[in-house]
Amino acid sequence: MKIYSIKLSEYSGLVQGIEYNEGRCLQYEYRDDSSKAVTERRRYLESFNIDPQQVVLQNQQHTANITVVTQEDRGQGVFSKQTAIKDNDGLITADSDVYLGVFTADCVPVSFYDPQQKIVGIAHSGWQGTVKDIAGKMVAQMIKQFDSAPEDIIVYLGPSIGSCCYEVSRAKDDRVAKFNAEFGDQVVKKKGEKIYLDLWRAVELQLEQVGILPENIETSKICTCCSKEYKLPSYYRDSKRGNVGTILSVIGRRAQ
C-alpha cells in the first residue's frame, strides 16, 4: 500500500509517495550496506515500477545543503552509501527518469513539484533542517536555477512526527528557544507542564514566506509516532528498542 500526495497524484507521469506493507516500510537503516539492506532498497524502489539504477540518494546530515542532480547522478547511494550525495539533505532535478529519495523516521519529508517547468525536488527537514529553513531554500533554488514561480510549486509534507507526540519539555538542547524565536506559539505548543513542537506548521510557514500558496501545500497529518492505522517507523518512539527502520519517500517524473 502507498501513502501519497493527492495533489501531486493529479499530474500524469509523476511518481511519488511511500510504500508500506503490513505496517512496515524499510527494516534496515539507510546507511546499512549489507546485502540484505541493498536487496530491500531495490525491492522497495521496484514497488514504484522504477529502476533502482535511476534513483539518487543522499547521505543526510541534518544540513540545509541542496544539490541539483541530473541523469549522470542516477544510481548514487542506492547500492552503497559511499556513492550517496555527500553531506546533503535536499535534491532537485529537471530531468525525467531521475527519481529522488529521502529517508525519515520522524523528520518531515518534503516533496516539491513545479508542473510548469517540470522540476521535482525532495528535502529532509528534521528539527535542525527546519531551523535552517531547508524547505524555503529548496524553493529559492528552484527559482534561481530553473525560473520557477513560487505560485506554481506544489509541496507535500509526508508522514512525520506530529505535535501530538513531539515533546521537548525535557530536552537538554535549545530547540524550544530556537523555535520560539522563529515561530512563537504557532509552532511551540504548551500542554500543561509539557512543551511540544509542530514541525508541520513550521515548514508550512517557511513555505508561505517564500511565496508558496497555502492551497498548494498539502500536509499528510499522519504522525509516525502514534498513528495506529499505518504503524510507521518512529525514532522518537522506538530508538531505545534497537533498530527502528526507515521510511523512504520518493519523487520523480517519467519520460513521456
N, C-alpha and C positions, 0 to 999 in steps of 0.2 A: 504494500500500500504506500501511496505517496502523499506527502503534505506539500502543497504548492500554493503559489500566489494566484488568486482568482483573476486579478487584474492582468498579470503577465501571461496567464494562460490564454488570453484572448488573441495573442499575437501568433500567427502561424509560423511554425518553424523554430519557435523559441523553446528551449529545453530548460527547465528549472525546477527546483524543489529538493526535497529529501526523500529517501526511501527507508521504510522500516518494515520489519516483518515480525509479527508476534511480540511487539513491544521492544524489539532490538534494532539498533542501527549497526554501527561498526563495533565489533567486540574489542578490536585491538587499538591501542593508542597510535596516533597518526605518525609518530616518529619511529614506530616499530618497522624494521626492515626484514623481519623474519619471513620465511616463505609463506607461512600461514597468513600473515598480515597482508602481504602483497597480493596473494590469491583472493583474499577477502575484498580488498580495494578494487581489484579487477572485476570481480563478480558484481560488486555494488555499482560500479560505473556502467557495466553492461546492462544492468537493470533499466537504465535510461535509454537503451539502444544506441549507446555511443561507444566508440572505440577508445579504450583507455589510453592508447597512443596519442589521442587528440586532446588530452586533458593536461592542464597546467596547475600544479600545486605549489604551495609556498611554505617556507619554514617560519611559521608565525611566532613573533616575539613581543606581542602587545605594543607594537610601534604604530606610527602613522605613516610609515613608508608605503609608497604605491608604485607599482611597476606596470607600464604598458607592454603587453606581450603580443606576439604575432604567431603565425603558423610555425615559424622556426623554433619556437619555445615549446611546442607540443611534446608531451611525454615527461616533462620535468617534474620530479617529485613523486611520480606515480609508482615507480618501481624501486626507487632508492631515495632516501631523504637527502643524500649527498648531492642530488641533482635538483632539488627544490630551489625555487627563487629564495635567495638568502635574506634573512632579517627583514621580512616584508609581511604586510598584513592587508594589502589591497591590490587587486588585479583588474586591469581594464584591457579590452581588445576591441578592435574594429573588424577583425577577421571572422569569417564564418568558419564553422567546423573547428573552432578553438573553444574548449569548454573549461571554465574556471571553477575552482573549488575552494571552500574554506571549511576547516574543522572546528567544531564547537562542542561544549558540554555544559553550557550555561551562558556563555557570551552570546552577543547578538550577531547572527549572520545577516548581512545587509546586501541585498541584490539590487542592481541598477539596470535599467534598460531605456535607451533613447531610441524610440521607433522611427524617428525622422532621420537620424544619422546612422542608425543601425549599430549602436555602440552598446556593449554589455560590460558590466563590472560587478565585482563582489568584494566585500570587506568583512574583516573580523573586528568587531567592536565590543570588547570587554570593558570593564570599568576604566582601565588605563587608556585603551584606544578611544573611548568616549571622551575622557578628559582631554585627549589630544585632538579631538574632533576629526577622526578619520573619515566619518561619513561626509562631513562638509568638504573635506579636502578631496574626496573622491569626485564630488560634483565639480569642484574647481578645476580638477584635472580634465574632466570631460569637456568642460567649457574651453579650457586653454588649448588642449591637444586636438579636439575634434569639432570645435564650434557648436557644441551642444547648447541648446537653450534650456535653462533650468525648468521652464514651464512645460517642456516636452518630456522630461525624465520621469519614469515610473520607478518607485522604490518599494521594495518588500522587506520587512523585518521578520525574519523567520523565528522558529521556536527558540526560546531562551528563558532564563530565569526572570520571573515577574516580581513586581513589588510586593506581591503576596508572600514571597519567600525570602527575598534577598535582604536579610537582616544584617546590619553593620554596626549594631549597638556596641558589641564587644570587640570590634576590630581595633587592632593596635596601630593601624595606618591612619592616614589623613583623608580617607575617602569622603567622610561627611563634610569636612571643611571645604574640600575641592568642589564637591557638587553643590554645596550651599552657596558658595561664592559665584558659581556659574549659573545655577538654575533656581536656587531657593526652594520654596515648598512645592513647586511644580514637580520636582523630582525627589526631594528628600521628604519622606513621609514618616510622621511620628504616630505611633500607635501605643498609647500609654507610655511606658518607660522604654519602649523599643523604637529603633530607627530603621527604616527600610529605604532602599534606593529603587527608583523606577527607571531602569535603563531604556525601556521602550520610549518613554516620554522624552528623555534626554536626547536620544537620537532623533526623534521626530522634530524637536525644537531646533536642533542643529540643521536639519534638512530644510526646515521652513526659513531659517535665517539666510540660507544661500539661494533661496528662490524656488524651492520645490513646492508645488501647490499642495495644500493639505489633502485635497481629494485624490492626489496622485501618490499618497503614502498609504500603504497597506501594512498593518501590523497583525501578525498571526494571533497574538494574545494567548499562545499556547505556552504554558510555563513548564520548562523542562524538569523543574524540581517537584511539582505537586500534581501535574496532570495525570489523572487516573485512566483517562481514555487512551493516551498514547504511550505512557511509560517510557519516556525518552531518557537518555543518559544525562546525569547531572553530577558534576564535580562537587558542587556545594553539598548535595545530599549524600553522595556515595564515596567520597575520596578516602574516608577512613576505612572503608571496606576492601580497598585494593583497587584493581583495575576497573576504571569507570567505563571505558569505551567512549566513542565519539559519534557525533553527527557530521556527515559530510554534505554540505549544501553545494549544489551545482547550478551553473547557468551557462548557456551558450546558444549560438544561433546556427541552425543547419543551413548549409548551402541550398539555395532554391534553384 
